[in-house]
């Protein structure tokens, strides 16, 4: 997914249109929230890995200084679309794979 095409602000969406693929708005909400959590965790790991490069073992509360590169990395991630907006865009474009557990299999 090209995140440059994802809007960075919230837009109004038709809930009936969002619910069409699953047939239920609540199932759609669960799918979107789980995907947004996955995206959020991946971004957190990525930014943590990038910021670890700047970690200095001698740093303590008295020696904290601002590193311009760290600030630029943080600003880059702040400008990115929020994970929930990316998840919605993926869902609307049919890029998400999900499956539903069938209750028929559980019946005897």
KOLGU-4560 file (N, C-alpha, C; in nm, 3 decimals, padded with zeros to 5 digits):
<recs>
<n_xx: 00.085 n_yy: -00.117 n_zz: 00.000 ca_xx: 00.000 ca_yy: 00.000 ca_zz: 00.000 c_xx: 00.089 c_yy: 00.123 c_zz: 00.000 mol: A seq: 1 type: UNK>
<n_xx: 00.060 n_yy: 00.214 n_zz: -00.088 ca_xx: 00.132 ca_yy: 00.340 ca_zz: -00.094 c_xx: 00.068 c_yy: 00.437 c_zz: 00.004 mol: A seq: 2 type: UNK>
<n_xx: 00.138 n_yy: 00.464 n_zz: 00.115 ca_xx: 00.078 ca_yy: 00.548 ca_zz: 00.219 c_xx: 00.071 c_yy: 00.694 c_zz: 00.179 mol: A seq: 3 type: UNK>
<n_xx: 00.134 n_yy: 00.730 n_zz: 00.067 ca_xx: 00.122 ca_yy: 00.867 ca_zz: 00.019 c_xx: -00.019 c_yy: 00.897 c_zz: -00.031 mol: A seq: 4 type: UNK>
<n_xx: -00.091 n_yy: 00.791 n_zz: -00.069 ca_xx: -00.228 ca_yy: 00.808 ca_zz: -00.119 c_xx: -00.331 c_yy: 00.808 c_zz: -00.006 mol: A seq: 5 type: UNK>
<n_xx: -00.289 n_yy: 00.777 n_zz: 00.115 ca_xx: -00.380 ca_yy: 00.772 ca_zz: 00.229 c_xx: -00.397 c_yy: 00.914 c_zz: 00.283 mol: A seq: 6 type: UNK>
<n_xx: -00.521 n_yy: 00.958 n_zz: 00.302 ca_xx: -00.541 ca_yy: 01.093 ca_zz: 00.357 c_xx: -00.489 c_yy: 01.100 c_zz: 00.501 mol: A seq: 7 type: UNK>
<n_xx: -00.433 n_yy: 01.214 n_zz: 00.537 ca_xx: -00.380 ca_yy: 01.228 ca_zz: 00.673 c_xx: -00.483 c_yy: 01.286 c_zz: 00.768 mol: A seq: 8 type: UNK>
<n_xx: -00.598 n_yy: 01.319 n_zz: 00.717 ca_xx: -00.704 ca_yy: 01.370 ca_zz: 00.804 c_xx: -00.824 c_yy: 01.276 c_zz: 00.798 mol: A seq: 9 type: UNK>
<n_xx: -00.912 n_yy: 01.292 n_zz: 00.892 ca_xx: -01.030 ca_yy: 01.207 ca_zz: 00.899 c_xx: -01.134 c_yy: 01.254 c_zz: 00.799 mol: A seq: 10 type: UNK>
<n_xx: -01.193 n_yy: 01.159 n_zz: 00.729 ca_xx: -01.301 ca_yy: 01.192 ca_zz: 00.636 c_xx: -01.424 c_yy: 01.110 c_zz: 00.673 mol: A seq: 11 type: UNK>
<n_xx: -01.539 n_yy: 01.161 n_zz: 00.637 ca_xx: -01.664 ca_yy: 01.092 ca_zz: 00.667 c_xx: -01.682 c_yy: 00.977 c_zz: 00.568 mol: A seq: 12 type: UNK>
<n_xx: -01.717 n_yy: 00.862 n_zz: 00.621 ca_xx: -01.738 ca_yy: 00.745 ca_zz: 00.536 c_xx: -01.878 c_yy: 00.689 c_zz: 00.559 mol: A seq: 13 type: UNK>
<n_xx: -01.931 n_yy: 00.626 n_zz: 00.457 ca_xx: -02.061 ca_yy: 00.562 ca_zz: 00.466 c_xx: -02.043 c_yy: 00.426 c_zz: 00.533 mol: A seq: 14 type: UNK>
<n_xx: -02.104 n_yy: 00.409 n_zz: 00.650 ca_xx: -02.086 ca_yy: 00.285 ca_zz: 00.725 c_xx: -02.149 c_yy: 00.165 c_zz: 00.652 mol: A seq: 15 type: UNK>
<n_xx: -02.253 n_yy: 00.190 n_zz: 00.575 ca_xx: -02.313 ca_yy: 00.079 ca_zz: 00.498 c_xx: -02.216 c_yy: 00.027 c_zz: 00.393 mol: A seq: 16 type: UNK>
<n_xx: -02.142 n_yy: 00.118 n_zz: 00.331 ca_xx: -02.044 ca_yy: 00.078 ca_zz: 00.231 c_xx: -01.928 c_yy: 00.002 c_zz: 00.295 mol: A seq: 17 type: UNK>
<n_xx: -01.886 n_yy: 00.046 n_zz: 00.415 ca_xx: -01.779 ca_yy: -00.024 ca_zz: 00.486 c_xx: -01.823 c_yy: -00.163 c_zz: 00.530 mol: A seq: 18 type: UNK>
<n_xx: -01.951 n_yy: -00.178 n_zz: 00.563 ca_xx: -02.001 ca_yy: -00.306 ca_zz: 00.613 c_xx: -02.032 c_yy: -00.406 c_zz: 00.502 mol: A seq: 19 type: UNK>
<n_xx: -02.035 n_yy: -00.363 n_zz: 00.378 ca_xx: -02.072 ca_yy: -00.452 ca_zz: 00.267 c_xx: -01.987 c_yy: -00.579 c_zz: 00.257 mol: A seq: 20 type: UNK>
<n_xx: -01.854 n_yy: -00.570 n_zz: 00.263 ca_xx: -01.775 ca_yy: -00.693 ca_zz: 00.247 c_xx: -01.800 c_yy: -00.798 c_zz: 00.355 mol: A seq: 21 type: UNK>
<n_xx: -01.827 n_yy: -00.757 n_zz: 00.476 ca_xx: -01.848 ca_yy: -00.852 ca_zz: 00.586 c_xx: -01.995 c_yy: -00.876 c_zz: 00.614 mol: A seq: 22 type: UNK>
<n_xx: -02.078 n_yy: -00.780 n_zz: 00.579 ca_xx: -02.220 ca_yy: -00.791 ca_zz: 00.609 c_xx: -02.256 c_yy: -00.741 c_zz: 00.747 mol: A seq: 23 type: UNK>
<n_xx: -02.156 n_yy: -00.692 n_zz: 00.820 ca_xx: -02.180 ca_yy: -00.648 ca_zz: 00.957 c_xx: -02.078 c_yy: -00.539 c_zz: 00.993 mol: A seq: 24 type: UNK>
<n_xx: -02.127 n_yy: -00.424 n_zz: 01.035 ca_xx: -02.037 ca_yy: -00.314 ca_zz: 01.067 c_xx: -01.947 c_yy: -00.346 c_zz: 01.186 mol: A seq: 25 type: UNK>
<n_xx: -01.994 n_yy: -00.428 n_zz: 01.278 ca_xx: -01.914 ca_yy: -00.463 ca_zz: 01.395 c_xx: -01.798 c_yy: -00.554 c_zz: 01.357 mol: A seq: 26 type: UNK>
<n_xx: -01.822 n_yy: -00.647 n_zz: 01.267 ca_xx: -01.712 ca_yy: -00.731 ca_zz: 01.219 c_xx: -01.610 c_yy: -00.647 c_zz: 01.144 mol: A seq: 27 type: UNK>
<n_xx: -01.658 n_yy: -00.553 n_zz: 01.065 ca_xx: -01.568 ca_yy: -00.463 ca_zz: 00.994 c_xx: -01.484 c_yy: -00.383 c_zz: 01.092 mol: A seq: 28 type: UNK>
<n_xx: -01.546 n_yy: -00.335 n_zz: 01.198 ca_xx: -01.475 ca_yy: -00.258 ca_zz: 01.300 c_xx: -01.366 c_yy: -00.341 c_zz: 01.366 mol: A seq: 29 type: UNK>
<n_xx: -01.396 n_yy: -00.466 n_zz: 01.395 ca_xx: -01.296 ca_yy: -00.554 ca_zz: 01.458 c_xx: -01.180 c_yy: -00.578 c_zz: 01.361 mol: A seq: 30 type: UNK>
<n_xx: -01.209 n_yy: -00.602 n_zz: 01.237 ca_xx: -01.105 ca_yy: -00.625 ca_zz: 01.136 c_xx: -01.015 c_yy: -00.501 c_zz: 01.125 mol: A seq: 31 type: UNK>
<n_xx: -01.077 n_yy: -00.384 n_zz: 01.118 ca_xx: -01.001 ca_yy: -00.260 ca_zz: 01.105 c_xx: -00.917 c_yy: -00.232 c_zz: 01.228 mol: A seq: 32 type: UNK>
<n_xx: -00.972 n_yy: -00.258 n_zz: 01.346 ca_xx: -00.895 ca_yy: -00.231 ca_zz: 01.468 c_xx: -00.777 c_yy: -00.325 c_zz: 01.482 mol: A seq: 33 type: UNK>
<n_xx: -00.796 n_yy: -00.451 n_zz: 01.445 ca_xx: -00.684 ca_yy: -00.546 ca_zz: 01.453 c_xx: -00.574 c_yy: -00.509 c_zz: 01.354 mol: A seq: 34 type: UNK>
<n_xx: -00.613 n_yy: -00.468 n_zz: 01.234 ca_xx: -00.512 ca_yy: -00.428 ca_zz: 01.135 c_xx: -00.441 c_yy: -00.300 c_zz: 01.178 mol: A seq: 35 type: UNK>
<n_xx: -00.514 n_yy: -00.205 n_zz: 01.235 ca_xx: -00.453 ca_yy: -00.081 ca_zz: 01.283 c_xx: -00.353 c_yy: -00.110 c_zz: 01.394 mol: A seq: 36 type: UNK>
<n_xx: -00.384 n_yy: -00.206 n_zz: 01.482 ca_xx: -00.290 ca_yy: -00.246 ca_zz: 01.587 c_xx: -00.163 c_yy: -00.307 c_zz: 01.527 mol: A seq: 37 type: UNK>
<n_xx: -00.178 n_yy: -00.389 n_zz: 01.422 ca_xx: -00.062 ca_yy: -00.448 ca_zz: 01.356 c_xx: 00.028 c_yy: -00.340 c_zz: 01.297 mol: A seq: 38 type: UNK>
<n_xx: -00.034 n_yy: -00.244 n_zz: 01.230 ca_xx: 00.042 ca_yy: -00.135 ca_zz: 01.169 c_xx: 00.112 c_yy: -00.053 c_zz: 01.275 mol: A seq: 39 type: UNK>
<n_xx: 00.042 n_yy: -00.023 n_zz: 01.382 ca_xx: 00.098 ca_yy: 00.057 ca_zz: 01.491 c_xx: 00.219 c_yy: -00.011 c_zz: 01.554 mol: A seq: 40 type: UNK>
<n_xx: 00.208 n_yy: -00.141 n_zz: 01.580 ca_xx: 00.320 ca_yy: -00.216 ca_zz: 01.638 c_xx: 00.440 c_yy: -00.219 c_zz: 01.544 mol: A seq: 41 type: UNK>
<n_xx: 00.415 n_yy: -00.236 n_zz: 01.415 ca_xx: 00.524 ca_yy: -00.238 ca_zz: 01.317 c_xx: 00.595 c_yy: -00.103 c_zz: 01.312 mol: A seq: 42 type: UNK>
<n_xx: 00.516 n_yy: 00.005 n_zz: 01.314 ca_xx: 00.576 ca_yy: 00.139 ca_zz: 01.313 c_xx: 00.656 c_yy: 00.164 c_zz: 01.440 mol: A seq: 43 type: UNK>
<n_xx: 00.604 n_yy: 00.118 n_zz: 01.553 ca_xx: 00.674 ca_yy: 00.139 ca_zz: 01.680 c_xx: 00.807 c_yy: 00.066 c_zz: 01.681 mol: A seq: 44 type: UNK>
<n_xx: 00.809 n_yy: -00.058 n_zz: 01.631 ca_xx: 00.933 ca_yy: -00.134 ca_zz: 01.624 c_xx: 01.034 c_yy: -00.064 c_zz: 01.532 mol: A seq: 45 type: UNK>
<n_xx: 00.984 n_yy: -00.014 n_zz: 01.421 ca_xx: 01.071 ca_yy: 00.052 ca_zz: 01.324 c_xx: 01.133 c_yy: 00.180 c_zz: 01.381 mol: A seq: 46 type: UNK>
<n_xx: 01.051 n_yy: 00.263 n_zz: 01.443 ca_xx: 01.105 ca_yy: 00.388 ca_zz: 01.497 c_xx: 01.197 c_yy: 00.361 c_zz: 01.616 mol: A seq: 47 type: UNK>
<n_xx: 01.166 n_yy: 00.261 n_zz: 01.696 ca_xx: 01.252 ca_yy: 00.226 ca_zz: 01.809 c_xx: 01.388 c_yy: 00.179 c_zz: 01.759 mol: A seq: 48 type: UNK>
<n_xx: 01.387 n_yy: 00.097 n_zz: 01.654 ca_xx: 01.512 ca_yy: 00.049 ca_zz: 01.596 c_xx: 01.596 c_yy: 00.164 c_zz: 01.542 mol: A seq: 49 type: UNK>
<n_xx: 01.530 n_yy: 00.259 n_zz: 01.475 ca_xx: 01.604 ca_yy: 00.373 ca_zz: 01.420 c_xx: 01.659 c_yy: 00.464 c_zz: 01.529 mol: A seq: 50 type: UNK>
<n_xx: 01.582 n_yy: 00.482 n_zz: 01.635 ca_xx: 01.627 ca_yy: 00.571 ca_zz: 01.743 c_xx: 01.731 c_yy: 00.504 c_zz: 01.832 mol: A seq: 51 type: UNK>
<n_xx: 01.736 n_yy: 00.371 n_zz: 01.833 ca_xx: 01.837 ca_yy: 00.300 ca_zz: 01.912 c_xx: 01.978 c_yy: 00.332 c_zz: 01.863 mol: A seq: 52 type: UNK>
<n_xx: 01.991 n_yy: 00.367 n_zz: 01.736 ca_xx: 02.122 ca_yy: 00.400 ca_zz: 01.681 c_xx: 02.182 c_yy: 00.523 c_zz: 01.749 mol: A seq: 53 type: UNK>
<n_xx: 02.097 n_yy: 00.608 n_zz: 01.802 ca_xx: 02.144 ca_yy: 00.731 ca_zz: 01.864 c_xx: 02.163 c_yy: 00.717 c_zz: 02.015 mol: A seq: 54 type: UNK>
<n_xx: 02.129 n_yy: 00.601 n_zz: 02.067 ca_xx: 02.137 ca_yy: 00.581 ca_zz: 02.211 c_xx: 02.283 c_yy: 00.580 c_zz: 02.255 mol: A seq: 55 type: UNK>
<n_xx: 02.310 n_yy: 00.654 n_zz: 02.358 ca_xx: 02.445 ca_yy: 00.662 ca_zz: 02.412 c_xx: 02.440 c_yy: 00.606 c_zz: 02.553 mol: A seq: 56 type: UNK>
<n_xx: 02.528 n_yy: 00.515 n_zz: 02.584 ca_xx: 02.526 ca_yy: 00.450 ca_zz: 02.715 c_xx: 02.560 c_yy: 00.546 c_zz: 02.828 mol: A seq: 57 type: UNK>
<n_xx: 02.626 n_yy: 00.656 n_zz: 02.797 ca_xx: 02.665 ca_yy: 00.751 ca_zz: 02.900 c_xx: 02.554 c_yy: 00.852 c_zz: 02.929 mol: A seq: 58 type: UNK>
<n_xx: 02.450 n_yy: 00.851 n_zz: 02.848 ca_xx: 02.342 ca_yy: 00.947 ca_zz: 02.869 c_xx: 02.271 c_yy: 00.921 c_zz: 03.001 mol: A seq: 59 type: UNK>
<n_xx: 02.244 n_yy: 01.026 n_zz: 03.071 ca_xx: 02.157 ca_yy: 01.019 ca_zz: 03.187 c_xx: 02.071 c_yy: 01.144 c_zz: 03.186 mol: A seq: 60 type: UNK>
<n_xx: 01.995 n_yy: 01.165 n_zz: 03.285 ca_xx: 01.901 ca_yy: 01.277 ca_zz: 03.285 c_xx: 01.972 c_yy: 01.413 c_zz: 03.276 mol: A seq: 61 type: UNK>
<n_xx: 02.093 n_yy: 01.423 n_zz: 03.327 ca_xx: 02.166 ca_yy: 01.549 ca_zz: 03.325 c_xx: 02.232 c_yy: 01.577 c_zz: 03.190 mol: A seq: 62 type: UNK>
<n_xx: 02.258 n_yy: 01.471 n_zz: 03.113 ca_xx: 02.332 ca_yy: 01.487 ca_zz: 02.990 c_xx: 02.246 c_yy: 01.477 c_zz: 02.865 mol: A seq: 63 type: UNK>
<n_xx: 02.119 n_yy: 01.490 n_zz: 02.877 ca_xx: 02.030 ca_yy: 01.477 ca_zz: 02.762 c_xx: 02.051 c_yy: 01.596 c_zz: 02.669 mol: A seq: 64 type: UNK>
<n_xx: 02.070 n_yy: 01.569 n_zz: 02.543 ca_xx: 02.086 ca_yy: 01.674 ca_zz: 02.445 c_xx: 01.999 c_yy: 01.642 c_zz: 02.325 mol: A seq: 65 type: UNK>
<n_xx: 01.972 n_yy: 01.742 n_zz: 02.246 ca_xx: 01.886 ca_yy: 01.723 ca_zz: 02.130 c_xx: 01.972 c_yy: 01.688 c_zz: 02.009 mol: A seq: 66 type: UNK>
<n_xx: 01.938 n_yy: 01.582 n_zz: 01.944 ca_xx: 02.005 ca_yy: 01.540 ca_zz: 01.824 c_xx: 01.914 c_yy: 01.574 c_zz: 01.706 mol: A seq: 67 type: UNK>
<n_xx: 01.964 n_yy: 01.649 n_zz: 01.613 ca_xx: 01.883 ca_yy: 01.695 ca_zz: 01.500 c_xx: 01.829 c_yy: 01.577 c_zz: 01.418 mol: A seq: 68 type: UNK>
<n_xx: 01.909 n_yy: 01.473 n_zz: 01.400 ca_xx: 01.864 ca_yy: 01.357 ca_zz: 01.324 c_xx: 01.751 c_yy: 01.285 c_zz: 01.394 mol: A seq: 69 type: UNK>
<n_xx: 01.758 n_yy: 01.274 n_zz: 01.527 ca_xx: 01.649 ca_yy: 01.211 ca_zz: 01.603 c_xx: 01.520 c_yy: 01.290 c_zz: 01.585 mol: A seq: 70 type: UNK>
<n_xx: 01.530 n_yy: 01.420 n_zz: 01.591 ca_xx: 01.412 ca_yy: 01.505 ca_zz: 01.577 c_xx: 01.352 c_yy: 01.488 c_zz: 01.438 mol: A seq: 71 type: UNK>
<n_xx: 01.435 n_yy: 01.479 n_zz: 01.335 ca_xx: 01.385 ca_yy: 01.461 ca_zz: 01.198 c_xx: 01.315 c_yy: 01.327 c_zz: 01.182 mol: A seq: 72 type: UNK>
<n_xx: 01.370 n_yy: 01.222 n_zz: 01.242 ca_xx: 01.306 ca_yy: 01.091 ca_zz: 01.235 c_xx: 01.170 c_yy: 01.096 c_zz: 01.303 mol: A seq: 73 type: UNK>
<n_xx: 01.164 n_yy: 01.158 n_zz: 01.420 ca_xx: 01.037 ca_yy: 01.168 ca_zz: 01.493 c_xx: 00.935 c_yy: 01.249 c_zz: 01.415 mol: A seq: 74 type: UNK>
<n_xx: 00.977 n_yy: 01.358 n_zz: 01.355 ca_xx: 00.885 ca_yy: 01.441 ca_zz: 01.277 c_xx: 00.834 c_yy: 01.367 c_zz: 01.154 mol: A seq: 75 type: UNK>
<n_xx: 00.920 n_yy: 01.286 n_zz: 01.093 ca_xx: 00.879 ca_yy: 01.207 ca_zz: 00.977 c_xx: 00.763 c_yy: 01.114 c_zz: 01.014 mol: A seq: 76 type: UNK>
<n_xx: 00.776 n_yy: 01.045 n_zz: 01.127 ca_xx: 00.671 ca_yy: 00.952 ca_zz: 01.169 c_xx: 00.545 c_yy: 01.026 c_zz: 01.216 mol: A seq: 77 type: UNK>
<n_xx: 00.560 n_yy: 01.145 n_zz: 01.267 ca_xx: 00.443 ca_yy: 01.223 ca_zz: 01.308 c_xx: 00.362 c_yy: 01.268 c_zz: 01.187 mol: A seq: 78 type: UNK>
<n_xx: 00.427 n_yy: 01.288 n_zz: 01.074 ca_xx: 00.358 ca_yy: 01.332 ca_zz: 00.953 c_xx: 00.290 c_yy: 01.218 c_zz: 00.880 mol: A seq: 79 type: UNK>
<n_xx: 00.323 n_yy: 01.095 n_zz: 00.914 ca_xx: 00.264 ca_yy: 00.979 ca_zz: 00.847 c_xx: 00.116 c_yy: 00.967 c_zz: 00.883 mol: A seq: 80 type: UNK>
<n_xx: 00.036 n_yy: 00.908 n_zz: 00.793 ca_xx: -00.105 ca_yy: 00.884 ca_zz: 00.827 c_xx: -00.116 c_yy: 00.792 c_zz: 00.948 mol: A seq: 81 type: UNK>
<n_xx: -00.219 n_yy: 00.811 n_zz: 01.024 ca_xx: -00.241 ca_yy: 00.729 ca_zz: 01.143 c_xx: -00.274 c_yy: 00.585 c_zz: 01.101 mol: A seq: 82 type: UNK>
<n_xx: -00.240 n_yy: 00.488 n_zz: 01.186 ca_xx: -00.262 ca_yy: 00.347 ca_zz: 01.151 c_xx: -00.408 c_yy: 00.313 c_zz: 01.117 mol: A seq: 83 type: UNK>
<n_xx: -00.503 n_yy: 00.377 n_zz: 01.184 ca_xx: -00.643 ca_yy: 00.346 ca_zz: 01.153 c_xx: -00.681 c_yy: 00.394 c_zz: 01.014 mol: A seq: 84 type: UNK>
<n_xx: -00.626 n_yy: 00.505 n_zz: 00.970 ca_xx: -00.655 ca_yy: 00.554 ca_zz: 00.835 c_xx: -00.593 c_yy: 00.463 c_zz: 00.729 mol: A seq: 85 type: UNK>
<n_xx: -00.475 n_yy: 00.411 n_zz: 00.757 ca_xx: -00.411 ca_yy: 00.318 ca_zz: 00.664 c_xx: -00.493 c_yy: 00.189 c_zz: 00.657 mol: A seq: 86 type: UNK>
<n_xx: -00.540 n_yy: 00.140 n_zz: 00.772 ca_xx: -00.620 ca_yy: 00.017 ca_zz: 00.775 c_xx: -00.750 c_yy: 00.034 c_zz: 00.696 mol: A seq: 87 type: UNK>
<n_xx: -00.815 n_yy: 00.147 n_zz: 00.711 ca_xx: -00.939 ca_yy: 00.173 ca_zz: 00.637 c_xx: -00.912 c_yy: 00.178 c_zz: 00.487 mol: A seq: 88 type: UNK>
<n_xx: -00.804 n_yy: 00.244 n_zz: 00.448 ca_xx: -00.770 ca_yy: 00.252 ca_zz: 00.306 c_xx: -00.741 c_yy: 00.113 c_zz: 00.249 mol: A seq: 89 type: UNK>
<n_xx: -00.668 n_yy: 00.031 n_zz: 00.323 ca_xx: -00.641 ca_yy: -00.105 ca_zz: 00.278 c_xx: -00.770 c_yy: -00.185 c_zz: 00.264 mol: A seq: 90 type: UNK>
<n_xx: -00.860 n_yy: -00.169 n_zz: 00.359 ca_xx: -00.988 ca_yy: -00.241 ca_zz: 00.356 c_xx: -01.072 c_yy: -00.197 c_zz: 00.236 mol: A seq: 91 type: UNK>
<n_xx: -01.078 n_yy: -00.067 n_zz: 00.213 ca_xx: -01.158 ca_yy: -00.016 ca_zz: 00.100 c_xx: -01.100 c_yy: -00.058 c_zz: -00.034 mol: A seq: 92 type: UNK>
<n_xx: -00.968 n_yy: -00.075 n_zz: -00.041 ca_xx: -00.904 ca_yy: -00.116 ca_zz: -00.167 c_xx: -00.899 c_yy: -00.267 c_zz: -00.184 mol: A seq: 93 type: UNK>
<n_xx: -00.953 n_yy: -00.342 n_zz: -00.089 ca_xx: -00.954 ca_yy: -00.488 ca_zz: -00.097 c_xx: -00.818 c_yy: -00.551 c_zz: -00.074 mol: A seq: 94 type: UNK>
<n_xx: -00.730 n_yy: -00.484 n_zz: -00.001 ca_xx: -00.594 ca_yy: -00.534 ca_zz: 00.022 c_xx: -00.581 c_yy: -00.612 c_zz: 00.152 mol: A seq: 95 type: UNK>
<n_xx: -00.688 n_yy: -00.623 n_zz: 00.230 ca_xx: -00.682 ca_yy: -00.696 ca_zz: 00.356 c_xx: -00.736 c_yy: -00.837 c_zz: 00.338 mol: A seq: 96 type: UNK>
<n_xx: -00.665 n_yy: -00.932 n_zz: 00.396 ca_xx: -00.713 ca_yy: -01.070 ca_zz: 00.398 c_xx: -00.770 c_yy: -01.096 c_zz: 00.536 mol: A seq: 97 type: UNK>
<n_xx: -00.891 n_yy: -01.144 n_zz: 00.541 ca_xx: -00.953 ca_yy: -01.180 ca_zz: 00.668 c_xx: -01.042 c_yy: -01.300 c_zz: 00.642 mol: A seq: 98 type: UNK>
<n_xx: -01.067 n_yy: -01.373 n_zz: 00.746 ca_xx: -01.159 ca_yy: -01.487 ca_zz: 00.733 c_xx: -01.250 c_yy: -01.488 c_zz: 00.854 mol: A seq: 99 type: UNK>
<n_xx: -01.365 n_yy: -01.545 n_zz: 00.834 ca_xx: -01.465 ca_yy: -01.550 ca_zz: 00.940 c_xx: -01.480 c_yy: -01.695 c_zz: 00.986 mol: A seq: 100 type: UNK>
<n_xx: -01.482 n_yy: -01.713 n_zz: 01.116 ca_xx: -01.507 ca_yy: -01.845 ca_zz: 01.170 c_xx: -01.655 c_yy: -01.876 c_zz: 01.152 mol: A seq: 101 type: UNK>
<n_xx: -01.683 n_yy: -01.993 n_zz: 01.105 ca_xx: -01.823 ca_yy: -02.031 ca_zz: 01.081 c_xx: -01.876 c_yy: -02.105 c_zz: 01.204 mol: A seq: 102 type: UNK>
<n_xx: -01.990 n_yy: -02.064 n_zz: 01.252 ca_xx: -02.050 ca_yy: -02.129 ca_zz: 01.367 c_xx: -02.110 c_yy: -02.266 c_zz: 01.329 mol: A seq: 103 type: UNK>
<n_xx: -02.132 n_yy: -02.291 n_zz: 01.200 ca_xx: -02.187 ca_yy: -02.419 ca_zz: 01.157 c_xx: -02.094 c_yy: -02.534 c_zz: 01.192 mol: A seq: 104 type: UNK>
<n_xx: -01.963 n_yy: -02.506 n_zz: 01.190 ca_xx: -01.867 ca_yy: -02.612 ca_zz: 01.221 c_xx: -01.872 c_yy: -02.652 c_zz: 01.367 mol: A seq: 105 type: UNK>
<n_xx: -01.917 n_yy: -02.563 n_zz: 01.453 ca_xx: -01.922 ca_yy: -02.588 ca_zz: 01.595 c_xx: -02.049 c_yy: -02.662 c_zz: 01.639 mol: A seq: 106 type: UNK>
<n_xx: -02.152 n_yy: -02.657 n_zz: 01.555 ca_xx: -02.278 ca_yy: -02.723 ca_zz: 01.589 c_xx: -02.264 c_yy: -02.874 c_zz: 01.571 mol: A seq: 107 type: UNK>
<n_xx: -02.336 n_yy: -02.946 n_zz: 01.655 ca_xx: -02.334 ca_yy: -03.093 ca_zz: 01.644 c_xx: -02.464 c_yy: -03.144 c_zz: 01.593 mol: A seq: 108 type: UNK>
</recs>
